[in-house]
Amino acid sequence: MKTTKTTPAVPALKKKGLKPDTHITVLLSMMAFVLLLMAVLKPGSYFTISNLRSMIFQFPEYGVLSFGMMICMIAGGIDLSLVGIMNLSGVAAALIITNMGGTNASIVLGCAVALVVGAICGALNGFIIASLSIPAMLVTLCSLQLYTGLALAITGGPAINNMPDAFKNIANGSIGPIPYVLFIFIAVALGMAFIMNCTVFGNEIYFLGSNARAARYSGINTLRVTVMTHMLSGILGGISGILITSHLNSAKSSNGSTYTLLTLLIIVLGGVHPDGGKGKVMGVTLSVLLLQLIANAFTIMRAPDTFKTFVNGCLLVAALILDVVLEKRAAKKAAKS
């Protein structure tokens, strides 16, 4: 008699993901509040086509990076090396493009190499974490220094500049009034939503983050899932490397130095649980948009950078408190039922 191996906990998680997410409601409310506030304070400067285009050009590079951090945290880990992967991938792409004369073929090859470099760096992180049972925070913090050091050694310090116009247009060009990067961000978001909600691999990521020991006992190859999760995170880092190099027309080891803390703020604010097993692509997407709305409002209001940092810190603390409050409320409801 033929038997099949089942993992009953995975479908249970899928049903749980269909419940209304309070984080999404809160994020939408906060976005509405920012828009209403700016409609009162600076309607003539904030609600313009040029300002909207400016915002769209800014958020995709760290937005894509946030999805990489998201999947690693849902899997019960973290990836602090993403900025290092981003810059190393950008440097690799820039070297190939400039050394091959900036032709269209060199741009395609450079972008492909950036993705491969990101995948290799991510896979290395995942293999060390899973095979040696070293905490992801320690591994990725060390690899951040490793990848940043490699990028610095390759460039020798100075940035690689003078990219061809076709490459610069990836992050700076547009179709009519709509920037290309918006389509790239939407494609990545939809792809991540499909992976997390409609594939076995996505269910395995949620299951691994919820209970790693139970995942092993249920027959999930945790080594494979961890390596693939970090490899996918690395590929997203490679995409961000292409975008930031194109946007700045510069590849160096120190680009996006603030993005690590920014991506952590985005995913926690978006409802990704720090202990893993919980989080939605929609929540992270809305969190990216919310922080861009806030950052742009601060720029128009000419707020000092110290105030921006203070507000980001308050948002992070508020998100953590909200997560604890919602967990306690859910536990009380479960106890009553």
C-alpha positions in Angstrom: 0.0 0.0 0.0 1.4 3.4 -1.0 1.9 5.9 1.7 2.5 9.6 1.5 4.3 11.8 3.9 2.3 14.8 5.2 3.1 17.8 7.2 -0.2 18.9 8.8 1.3 22.0 10.5 2.0 23.7 7.1 -1.6 23.9 6.0 -2.5 25.1 9.5 -0.1 28.0 9.0 -1.6 28.8 5.7 -5.0 29.1 7.3 -3.6 31.3 10.0 -2.1 33.6 7.3 -5.6 34.2 5.9 -6.8 35.9 9.1 -7.1 39.7 9.1 -3.7 41.3 9.9 -4.0 44.2 12.4 -0.5 45.4 11.3 -1.9 46.1 7.8 -4.8 48.1 9.2 -2.4 50.1 11.4 -0.1 50.8 8.5 -2.9 52.0 6.2 -4.1 54.2 9.0 -0.7 55.7 9.5 -0.3 56.3 5.8 -3.7 58.1 5.7 -2.6 60.2 8.7 0.6 61.3 7.0 -1.2 62.2 3.8 -3.9 64.2 5.7 -1.2 66.0 7.7 0.7 67.0 4.7 -2.5 68.0 2.9 -2.9 70.6 5.7 0.8 71.6 6.1 2.3 71.5 2.6 -0.3 70.6 0.0 1.4 72.6 -2.8 4.8 70.9 -2.3 3.9 67.4 -1.3 1.1 66.5 -3.7 2.8 67.1 -7.0 3.8 64.8 -9.8 7.5 65.7 -9.5 7.5 64.9 -5.7 5.8 61.6 -6.4 8.4 60.7 -9.0 11.1 61.7 -6.6 9.7 59.3 -4.0 9.4 56.4 -6.5 13.0 56.8 -7.5 14.2 56.5 -3.9 12.5 53.5 -2.2 12.9 50.5 -4.5 16.6 49.8 -3.7 16.0 49.5 0.0 12.5 48.1 -0.5 13.9 45.1 -2.4 16.6 44.7 0.3 13.8 44.6 2.9 12.2 41.5 1.3 15.5 39.7 1.7 15.6 40.6 5.4 12.0 39.6 5.6 12.3 36.0 4.4 15.4 35.4 6.6 13.5 36.7 9.7 10.4 34.7 8.9 12.6 31.6 8.7 13.8 32.3 12.3 17.0 34.0 11.4 18.3 37.4 10.2 20.6 38.7 7.4 22.7 41.5 8.5 25.1 41.0 5.5 22.6 42.3 2.9 24.3 45.7 2.5 27.7 44.0 2.0 26.1 41.7 -0.6 24.5 44.7 -2.3 27.8 46.6 -2.6 29.9 43.6 -3.6 27.3 42.7 -6.3 27.3 46.3 -7.5 31.1 46.4 -7.7 31.2 43.2 -9.6 28.6 44.5 -12.1 30.4 47.8 -12.5 33.8 46.2 -13.1 32.4 44.0 -15.9 30.5 46.9 -17.5 33.3 49.4 -17.5 36.0 46.9 -18.6 33.9 45.7 -21.5 33.3 49.2 -22.8 29.7 49.7 -21.5 28.0 47.8 -24.4 24.5 46.4 -24.0 26.0 42.9 -23.8 28.3 44.0 -20.9 25.3 45.5 -19.0 23.4 42.2 -19.3 26.4 40.2 -18.3 27.2 42.6 -15.4 23.7 42.4 -14.1 23.7 38.5 -14.4 27.0 38.4 -12.5 25.6 40.7 -9.7 22.8 38.2 -9.2 25.2 35.2 -9.2 27.5 36.9 -6.7 24.5 37.7 -4.5 23.3 34.1 -4.7 26.7 32.7 -3.8 27.1 35.0 -0.8 23.7 34.2 0.5 24.1 30.4 0.0 27.4 30.6 1.9 25.7 32.3 4.8 22.9 29.8 4.8 25.3 26.8 4.7 27.4 28.0 7.6 24.3 28.8 9.7 22.5 25.5 9.0 25.5 23.1 8.9 27.4 24.5 11.9 24.4 25.6 13.9 25.9 29.1 14.4 23.3 31.9 15.1 22.4 33.7 12.0 23.1 37.1 13.6 26.7 36.2 14.2 27.3 34.6 10.8 25.8 37.4 8.8 27.4 40.1 11.0 30.8 38.6 10.2 30.0 38.1 6.5 28.9 41.8 6.3 32.5 42.7 7.2 33.8 40.0 4.8 31.8 41.1 1.8 32.3 44.8 2.5 36.1 44.1 2.8 36.1 42.3 -0.5 34.3 45.1 -2.2 36.8 47.6 -0.7 39.7 45.4 -1.8 38.4 45.1 -5.4 37.9 48.9 -5.8 41.0 49.8 -3.8 39.0 52.5 -2.1 37.8 54.9 -4.9 34.4 54.4 -6.4 33.8 52.9 -9.8 32.1 55.7 -11.8 31.2 56.6 -15.4 28.6 54.0 -16.1 27.0 54.0 -19.6 23.7 55.7 -20.0 21.8 52.5 -20.7 22.8 51.2 -17.3 22.1 54.5 -15.5 18.6 54.4 -17.0 17.7 51.2 -15.1 17.3 53.2 -11.9 16.9 56.7 -13.3 14.9 56.2 -16.5 11.2 56.2 -17.0 8.4 55.2 -19.3 6.5 58.5 -19.7 6.1 59.8 -16.1 6.5 56.3 -14.5 10.1 55.3 -13.4 11.4 51.9 -14.5 12.2 51.1 -10.8 8.6 51.1 -9.9 8.0 48.2 -12.3 11.0 46.4 -10.8 9.8 46.8 -7.3 6.3 45.7 -8.1 7.6 42.6 -9.9 9.8 41.7 -7.0 6.9 42.2 -4.5 4.6 40.0 -6.6 7.2 37.4 -7.0 7.9 37.3 -3.2 4.1 37.1 -2.5 3.8 34.2 -4.9 6.7 32.4 -3.3 5.6 32.9 0.3 1.9 32.2 -0.3 1.6 29.8 -3.2 4.7 27.5 -3.0 5.8 24.6 -0.8 9.1 26.4 -0.2 7.2 29.4 1.2 5.3 27.2 3.6 8.5 25.5 4.7 10.0 29.0 5.5 7.0 29.8 7.7 7.2 26.3 9.3 10.9 26.5 9.9 10.6 29.9 11.6 7.7 28.7 13.8 9.4 25.6 15.1 12.7 24.4 13.7 12.7 21.2 15.6 9.2 20.3 14.6 10.2 21.1 11.0 13.0 18.6 11.1 10.9 15.9 12.6 8.2 16.4 10.0 10.6 15.6 7.2 11.6 19.1 6.0 15.2 19.4 5.0 16.1 22.3 7.1 19.6 22.6 5.6 18.2 23.0 2.1 15.5 25.4 3.2 18.0 27.6 5.1 20.5 27.7 2.3 17.7 28.4 -0.3 16.3 31.2 1.9 19.6 33.0 2.3 20.4 32.4 -1.4 17.1 34.1 -2.3 18.0 36.9 0.1 21.3 37.2 -1.5 19.8 37.4 -5.0 17.5 40.3 -3.7 20.7 41.9 -2.4 22.2 41.6 -5.9 19.1 43.3 -7.4 19.5 46.1 -4.9 23.2 46.3 -5.8 22.3 46.9 -9.5 19.7 49.5 -8.6 21.8 51.5 -6.2 24.9 51.4 -8.5 22.7 52.6 -11.4 20.9 55.2 -9.3 24.2 56.7 -7.9 26.3 56.0 -11.1 28.8 54.7 -8.6 29.9 51.4 -7.1 31.7 51.3 -3.8 31.8 49.5 -0.5 30.1 52.1 1.5 26.9 52.7 -0.5 23.7 52.4 1.6 25.4 52.3 4.9 22.2 53.1 6.8 20.1 50.4 5.0 20.7 47.7 7.5 18.9 49.5 10.3 16.3 50.9 7.9 15.4 47.4 6.6 15.1 46.1 10.2 12.7 49.0 10.9 10.7 48.2 7.8 10.1 44.6 8.5 9.3 44.9 12.2 7.0 47.8 11.4 5.5 45.6 8.6 4.5 42.9 11.1 7.3 40.4 10.7 7.9 38.7 14.1 11.5 38.9 15.4 11.3 35.2 16.5 10.2 34.0 13.1 7.2 32.2 11.6 5.1 35.3 11.0 5.0 38.1 8.4 3.4 39.1 5.2 4.8 40.6 1.9 1.9 43.1 2.0 2.8 44.4 5.4 6.4 44.9 4.4 5.4 46.6 1.2 3.1 49.0 3.0 5.9 49.7 5.6 8.3 50.6 2.8 5.8 53.1 1.4 4.9 54.5 4.8 8.5 55.2 5.7 9.1 56.8 2.2 6.1 59.1 2.8 7.4 60.1 6.2 11.0 60.6 4.9 9.7 62.8 2.1 7.5 64.8 4.4 10.5 65.5 6.7 12.5 66.6 3.6 9.8 69.0 2.5 9.4 70.3 6.1 13.2 70.6 6.3 13.4 68.7 9.5 16.9 68.0 10.9 18.3 64.5 10.5 18.4 64.0 14.3 14.6 64.4 14.4 14.2 61.9 11.6 16.3 59.3 13.5 14.3 60.0 16.7 11.0 59.4 14.8 12.3 56.2 13.2 13.3 54.9 16.7 9.9 55.7 18.1 8.3 53.8 15.2 10.4 50.8 15.8 9.6 50.7 19.6 5.9 51.3 18.8 6.0 48.4 16.4 7.6 46.0 18.9 5.1 47.1 21.6 2.2 46.6 19.2 3.5 43.1 18.4 3.5 42.1 22.1 0.1 43.6 22.7 -1.4 41.7 19.8 0.2 38.5 20.9 -1.2 38.8 24.4 -4.7 39.6 23.0 -4.5 36.6 20.7 -3.5 34.4 23.7 -6.4 35.6 25.8 -8.9 34.9 23.0 -7.4 31.4 22.5 -7.6 30.7 26.2 -11.3 31.7 26.3 -12.1 29.6 23.3 
